[in-house]
Amino acid sequence: MKKLLLLLGACVLAACAHSPLQIQVHPQVQVVPETIGAGYTLSVRGVNQLPGGGLGSLGGVYAETARVSLANDVEGAIASTLRGGFDKWAFRTVDEGGDVQVLAKLTSLKYDSPNKLYTSKVDTSAEVELEVKIGGATYFGSYRSSGVDRTLIKPSREEVEARINGLLGATLQRAFEDEKLKNFLRTHL
C-alpha cells in the first residue's frame, strides 16, 4: 500500500511540473481533385498574426515554464499546405504574382491548460483567415476549429504536435470545403 501511495504521489508531482515544448507544424489536407484552376497560376503567402510568443501552457504548478511554442516557420508550413491543396484544383502554383493571390493569416492557434495545479484539460483552437484576390475582386473567408482534450498524464511532445497539426489541418481543410470560395473562383476566373 505504501508503494502504491508513493507511486501515485510521484505521478501527481510529475503531472504538476512540465518542461517547455517546441513543436513542428506540418498540417495536412485531403482535397478532392477538381479542374477549377486549370490554366491559371496561383500564389500563396502565409502570415503569422499570433499574439505573444507561444500557443499556451501545459499547466501544472510551474505553468509559466511549461509553455508550448512553435519550432518552425508556421507561415511557410501553412503556405505549403495550401499550395498542395490548390494544386489538386489544377492551379499551377508560383512564388509570386499569380492570377490568383492567396493571403493566409494565422490569427489564432492555442494549446492551453487552464489548470494551474495539474493537467487534466487542454483547450485547443485554430483560426485562419484567407484573402483571395483575382483582379479587382476579393473573397474573405474565416475558418476555425476547436476542441478540448482530456488527459490524466502529461502529453508527450509527439502527442501535442499531432494534436496541433490535426487541428490546423482541419481548419485549412474547411477552406477547401467552402462552396462560397469555390463559387468565387469559378465566377472570377
C-alpha positions as CSV (number, residue, x, y, z in Angstrom):
1,M,0.0,0.0,0.0
2,K,2.9,2.4,0.8
3,K,4.5,1.7,-2.5
4,L,1.2,2.4,-4.3
5,L,0.9,5.8,-2.5
6,L,4.5,6.7,-3.3
7,L,3.9,5.8,-6.9
8,L,0.7,7.8,-7.0
9,G,2.4,10.8,-5.4
10,A,5.3,10.7,-7.9
11,C,2.8,10.6,-10.8
12,V,0.9,13.6,-9.4
13,L,4.1,15.6,-9.0
14,A,5.2,14.7,-12.5
15,A,1.9,15.9,-13.8
16,C,2.3,19.2,-11.9
17,A,5.7,20.2,-13.4
18,H,6.2,20.3,-17.2
19,S,9.0,21.4,-19.4
20,P,8.5,23.8,-22.3
21,L,7.7,22.2,-25.6
22,Q,8.6,23.3,-29.1
23,I,6.6,21.7,-31.8
24,Q,6.9,21.4,-35.6
25,V,3.9,22.5,-37.6
26,H,3.2,20.5,-40.8
27,P,-0.6,20.4,-41.3
28,Q,-2.1,18.2,-44.0
29,V,-5.3,18.4,-46.0
30,Q,-7.2,16.0,-48.2
31,V,-8.5,17.8,-51.3
32,V,-10.8,16.2,-53.9
33,P,-9.3,16.9,-57.3
34,E,-11.2,19.4,-59.5
35,T,-10.4,21.5,-62.5
36,I,-11.4,24.9,-61.0
37,G,-8.0,26.5,-61.7
38,A,-7.0,24.8,-65.0
39,G,-4.8,27.2,-67.0
40,Y,-4.3,29.7,-64.1
41,T,-1.4,30.4,-61.8
42,L,-1.8,30.9,-58.0
43,S,0.5,32.3,-55.4
44,V,0.1,31.8,-51.6
45,R,1.7,33.7,-48.8
46,G,1.3,32.9,-45.1
47,V,1.3,35.4,-42.3
48,N,1.7,34.7,-38.6
49,Q,-0.5,37.0,-36.6
50,L,-0.4,35.1,-33.4
51,P,-0.3,37.3,-30.3
52,G,2.6,36.7,-27.9
53,G,5.3,34.1,-28.2
54,G,3.5,30.8,-27.8
55,L,0.4,28.7,-28.0
56,G,-0.3,28.4,-24.3
57,S,0.8,26.2,-21.4
58,L,0.6,22.6,-20.4
59,G,-0.5,23.9,-17.0
60,G,0.8,22.5,-13.7
61,V,2.4,24.2,-10.7
62,Y,5.1,25.7,-13.0
63,A,2.7,26.7,-15.8
64,E,4.9,29.6,-16.8
65,T,7.8,27.3,-17.6
66,A,5.6,24.8,-19.4
67,R,5.0,26.9,-22.5
68,V,4.1,25.4,-25.9
69,S,5.7,27.3,-28.8
70,L,6.4,26.8,-32.5
71,A,9.8,25.5,-33.6
72,N,9.5,26.1,-37.3
73,D,8.3,28.6,-39.9
74,V,4.5,28.4,-39.5
75,E,3.9,30.9,-42.3
76,G,5.8,28.6,-44.7
77,A,4.1,25.5,-43.4
78,I,0.6,26.9,-44.0
79,A,1.5,28.3,-47.4
80,S,3.0,24.9,-48.4
81,T,-0.2,23.0,-47.3
82,L,-2.4,25.4,-49.1
83,R,-0.3,25.2,-52.3
84,G,-0.7,21.4,-52.2
85,G,-4.5,21.8,-51.9
86,F,-4.8,24.3,-54.7
87,D,-2.6,22.0,-56.9
88,K,-5.4,19.5,-56.6
89,W,-7.7,22.1,-58.0
90,A,-5.4,22.2,-61.1
91,F,-3.8,25.6,-60.3
92,R,-0.2,26.0,-61.2
93,T,1.4,27.4,-58.1
94,V,4.0,30.1,-58.4
95,D,6.1,32.0,-55.9
96,E,4.7,35.5,-56.6
97,G,2.2,37.3,-58.8
98,G,-0.2,34.5,-59.7
99,D,-3.5,35.1,-61.5
100,V,-5.0,34.2,-58.1
101,Q,-3.3,35.6,-55.0
102,V,-4.0,34.0,-51.6
103,L,-3.0,35.5,-48.3
104,A,-3.4,33.2,-45.3
105,K,-3.4,34.8,-41.9
106,L,-2.9,32.6,-38.9
107,T,-4.8,34.6,-36.3
108,S,-5.2,32.0,-33.5
109,L,-3.5,28.8,-32.5
110,K,-4.0,27.6,-29.0
111,Y,-3.0,24.6,-26.9
112,D,-3.5,25.7,-23.3
113,S,-4.4,24.1,-20.0
114,P,-6.5,26.4,-17.7
115,N,-5.4,24.2,-14.7
116,K,-2.5,25.5,-12.7
117,L,-2.1,22.6,-10.4
118,Y,-2.3,19.7,-12.8
119,T,-3.1,19.0,-16.4
120,S,-6.4,17.3,-16.9
121,K,-8.0,19.5,-19.6
122,V,-6.4,21.3,-22.6
123,D,-8.3,23.8,-24.7
124,T,-7.3,23.8,-28.3
125,S,-8.3,26.1,-31.2
126,A,-7.1,27.4,-34.5
127,E,-8.3,30.2,-36.8
128,V,-7.1,31.1,-40.3
129,E,-8.4,34.0,-42.4
130,L,-8.0,33.7,-46.2
131,E,-7.9,36.7,-48.5
132,V,-8.2,35.5,-52.1
133,K,-7.8,38.1,-54.9
134,I,-8.5,37.8,-58.6
135,G,-8.0,41.0,-60.5
136,G,-10.2,43.6,-58.6
137,A,-12.3,41.0,-56.8
138,T,-11.6,39.8,-53.3
139,Y,-13.0,36.9,-51.2
140,F,-12.6,36.8,-47.5
141,G,-13.0,33.5,-45.6
142,S,-12.5,32.8,-41.9
143,Y,-12.1,29.2,-40.8
144,R,-12.0,27.9,-37.2
145,S,-11.6,24.6,-35.3
146,S,-11.6,24.0,-31.6
147,G,-11.7,21.2,-29.1
148,V,-11.0,20.1,-25.5
149,D,-8.5,17.3,-24.8
150,R,-8.7,15.4,-21.5
151,T,-5.6,13.8,-20.1
152,L,-4.5,12.2,-16.9
153,I,-0.8,12.4,-17.5
154,K,1.4,14.9,-19.3
155,P,1.1,14.6,-23.1
156,S,4.3,13.9,-24.9
157,R,5.8,16.4,-27.5
158,E,4.6,14.0,-30.2
159,E,1.1,14.0,-28.9
160,V,0.9,17.8,-28.6
161,E,2.5,18.1,-32.1
162,A,0.0,15.6,-33.6
163,R,-3.0,17.5,-32.0
164,I,-1.8,20.9,-33.2
165,N,-1.2,19.6,-36.7
166,G,-4.5,17.8,-36.8
167,L,-6.3,20.9,-35.6
168,L,-4.6,23.3,-38.0
169,G,-5.1,20.7,-40.8
170,A,-8.8,20.6,-40.0
171,T,-9.0,24.4,-40.1
172,L,-7.3,24.6,-43.5
173,Q,-9.5,21.7,-44.8
174,R,-12.5,23.9,-44.2
175,A,-11.3,26.3,-46.8
176,F,-11.2,23.6,-49.4
177,E,-14.8,22.5,-48.4
178,D,-16.1,26.1,-48.6
179,E,-18.6,26.3,-51.5
180,K,-18.6,30.1,-51.5
181,L,-14.8,30.1,-52.1
182,K,-15.2,27.6,-55.0
183,N,-18.0,29.7,-56.5
184,F,-15.9,32.8,-56.2
185,L,-13.1,31.2,-58.0
186,R,-15.4,29.8,-60.8
187,T,-17.1,33.1,-61.2
188,H,-14.0,35.3,-61.5
189,L,-11.6,33.0,-63.5
